[in-house]
Amino acid sequence: MISDLLKILGPKHAGDLRRYLLWLGAYAVLQGVATAFLVPVLAAMIHGDGQRAAYGLIALALTVLLVAVAHYRQAMKGFSLALVVLTTLHDRLGAKLVSLPLGWFSSERVGRLSRSATGGTMMVTNVFAHLLTPVVTGVLTPATTALALLFFDWRLGLTVLLAAPFIYVLHHWSASWIARTEQRVDAAGVEASNRVVEFARLQPVLRAFGRTREGYPPLDQAIDAQQQAGGDRLSATFPRLLMAGLSVHLAFAALLVVGLMLALAHAIDTVELVALLALSARLAGPLAEAAARSGQLRMAANDLRRLADIFDQPPLPEPARSLPISDPGTVCLSNVVFGYRPEQPIIDGVSLRVPAGSMTAIIGPSGSGKTTLTRLIMRFHDVDSGAVQVGGADVRGLTSADLMAQIAPVMQDVYLFDDTLEANIRIGAPGASDQDVHEAARLAGVDEIVKRLPQGWRSPVGEGGGALSGGERQRISLARALLKKAPIVILDEATAALDAENERHVQNALRTLRARSTLIVVAHQLSTIRSADQIVMLEHGAVVATGTHPQLSTNEPRYAEFWRERQRARGWRLTDVETSA
Ligand SMILES: Nc1ncnc2c1ncn2[C@@H]1O[C@H](COP(=O)(O)OP(=O)(O)OP(=O)(O)O)[C@@H](O)[C@H]1O
């Protein structure tokens, strides 16, 4: 847990964390020492030995003073570390995230991340502000007191030492169990919130198929599982905490019995026994407090682990300086092998050369690896073997900024920021003039959307672009790419058939992009495939054919079959655009 805290705080605060733990340890031990001083003071007072009582009281007063100093120091250091977490964790998390390979951001990870960045941060803050102090003092203070007991009377001390493993095992068992339960509650919470989002997104489908009355079983099951996990936590945590607390009281009872037996056998001074029992009574309180908090601390440790896991992720290795771009606009893959899992290659020995200024259409059945290939060009992931070159430089020899300066992506799932239409296009080139932004918008047909909306360029597009249609979102994405004027444009074309208007705008934008950039298109529209300079056909992650449409149509039966199938599927809506292309 300490190493997780170190990762979360960062090397800059490692010294602060060590000092905090030292003060906390000193506070806990000094508390135990102060309690131990009560024995000689009480014994001297009961025996009427004023001088010994006075010396004892002075020693006690000095120790209490040290306890106060240590208490103050550890509390201040704890709060300042809590503040560090609150004020810097989001920044550090942000800095870490931008260094991670883009392939890391799967939807499941993003769900976890948002949970860690909000709830997790509060939990870590709590560790410093409220949890560590009672748990550390709850263990160290009684341990010091037990050692002092051994010093005053070895028989009573031995009884406590024999009881200690028993107390430890029960506390450990209870805390681990609570932590496991908490993990199940957390997993059930993530699952339920994912299902709620899915349920909201699926509304059109559910309604279209009349599935609104009988509920949505995956959501019902997830909510049931969450309730079950919450119920299990409540019903099982309490008895375990009770048993852990009981172990402390049983140990105290055993001590009492041993003490009484010794007193009855005249083996111990009764006055001393009373003082020692008073000392032992001080063991129970902190231990019970530690037991109650250690479960919470274990829960926090789970959150810490999840956050530390993010900091543990290896960043995308980047060179300090990029290799020179010797051949702008070209893309070259040499014998590339890649798999999301090493034992299962998705791209299997692909070699491909895309000349500058050309248009390459990547085609193939669903799951053949088309999108993965484009992700490798953008270095979402590093290849397992072989090499990807962009502009003549190995992508691993370019900084992310330099690589991304070469490429403008236009993805199928266009994500728009909850901002104005104009701001969403301007992101393609933040320094661009209004004139350039408007020109790019015109070429992509966005100006027609602008005219239709009451606030024109200043119209908000809604979260994720929800206020626009899918075709309109893709036009904005094309405008971004046009504005960026990158040497290479990677386009993941819409799989769904586009309406005539969107088709016209996409084709217009493609024509402009083609005139100034290299185009790599994961192509689904027949018109795009036909007009490509080079068609690359993928099957099971390998290139099975390369050539132009006329070449492949005559020489490659697999391509001819692919083409026939696509035409059959879309034959009823072949438009002028396609037949004339
Ligand atoms: N992030 C990922 N983690 C694990 N496997 C993945 C991931 N992304 C894709 N895959 C798998 O890799 C294979 C190739 O996927 P890819 O998306 O590249 O194919 P595609 O040809 O673009 O398919 P489609 O035309 O349906 O979009 C598929 O089997 C897919 O399940």
The ligand as an SDF file (V2000), in Angstrom:
LIG
                    3D

 31 33  0  0  0  0  0  0  0  0999 V2000
   -9.1170   -3.4680  -28.8140 N   0  0  0  0  0  0  0  0  0  0  0  0
   -9.2090   -4.7370  -29.2010 C   0  0  0  0  0  0  0  0  0  0  0  0
   -8.8650   -5.7260  -28.3490 N   0  0  0  0  0  0  0  0  0  0  0  0
   -8.9320   -7.0250  -28.7340 C   0  0  0  0  0  0  0  0  0  0  0  0
   -9.3400   -7.4380  -29.9670 N   0  0  0  0  0  0  0  0  0  0  0  0
   -9.7120   -6.4950  -30.8470 C   0  0  0  0  0  0  0  0  0  0  0  0
   -9.6600   -5.0890  -30.5180 C   0  0  0  0  0  0  0  0  0  0  0  0
  -10.0690   -4.3940  -31.6120 N   0  0  0  0  0  0  0  0  0  0  0  0
  -10.3530   -5.3050  -32.5640 C   0  0  0  0  0  0  0  0  0  0  0  0
  -10.1440   -6.5560  -32.1150 N   0  0  0  0  0  0  0  0  0  0  0  0
  -10.3030   -7.8090  -32.8720 C   0  0  0  0  0  0  0  0  0  0  0  0
   -9.4150   -7.7550  -33.9790 O   0  0  0  0  0  0  0  0  0  0  0  0
  -10.0160   -8.3020  -35.1280 C   0  0  0  0  0  0  0  0  0  0  0  0
   -9.9180   -7.2940  -36.2720 C   0  0  0  0  0  0  0  0  0  0  0  0
  -10.6970   -6.1620  -35.9360 O   0  0  0  0  0  0  0  0  0  0  0  0
  -10.7800   -4.8840  -36.8620 P   0  0  0  0  0  0  0  0  0  0  0  0
  -11.6860   -3.8990  -36.1910 O   0  0  0  0  0  0  0  0  0  0  0  0
   -9.4180   -4.4440  -37.2100 O   0  0  0  0  0  0  0  0  0  0  0  0
  -11.4740   -5.5040  -38.1500 O   0  0  0  0  0  0  0  0  0  0  0  0
  -12.1780   -4.7600  -39.3450 P   0  0  0  0  0  0  0  0  0  0  0  0
  -11.7300   -5.4950  -40.5510 O   0  0  0  0  0  0  0  0  0  0  0  0
  -11.9350   -3.3010  -39.2900 O   0  0  0  0  0  0  0  0  0  0  0  0
  -13.7070   -5.0800  -39.0540 O   0  0  0  0  0  0  0  0  0  0  0  0
  -15.0210   -4.2100  -39.4030 P   0  0  0  0  0  0  0  0  0  0  0  0
  -15.0820   -4.0910  -40.8890 O   0  0  0  0  0  0  0  0  0  0  0  0
  -16.1210   -5.0580  -38.8640 O   0  0  0  0  0  0  0  0  0  0  0  0
  -14.8660   -2.8960  -38.6940 O   0  0  0  0  0  0  0  0  0  0  0  0
  -11.4430   -8.6570  -34.7610 C   0  0  0  0  0  0  0  0  0  0  0  0
  -11.4830  -10.0490  -34.5150 O   0  0  0  0  0  0  0  0  0  0  0  0
  -11.6970   -7.8970  -33.4910 C   0  0  0  0  0  0  0  0  0  0  0  0
  -12.5560   -8.6180  -32.6530 O   0  0  0  0  0  0  0  0  0  0  0  0
  1  2  1  0
  2  3  1  0
  2  7  2  0
  3  4  2  0
  4  5  1  0
  5  6  2  0
  6  7  1  0
  6 10  1  0
  7  8  1  0
  8  9  2  0
  9 10  1  0
 10 11  1  0
 11 12  1  0
 11 30  1  0
 12 13  1  0
 13 14  1  0
 13 28  1  0
 14 15  1  0
 15 16  1  0
 16 17  2  0
 16 18  1  0
 16 19  1  0
 19 20  1  0
 20 21  2  0
 20 22  1  0
 20 23  1  0
 23 24  1  0
 24 25  2  0
 24 26  1  0
 24 27  1  0
 28 29  1  0
 28 30  1  0
 30 31  1  0
M  END
$$$$
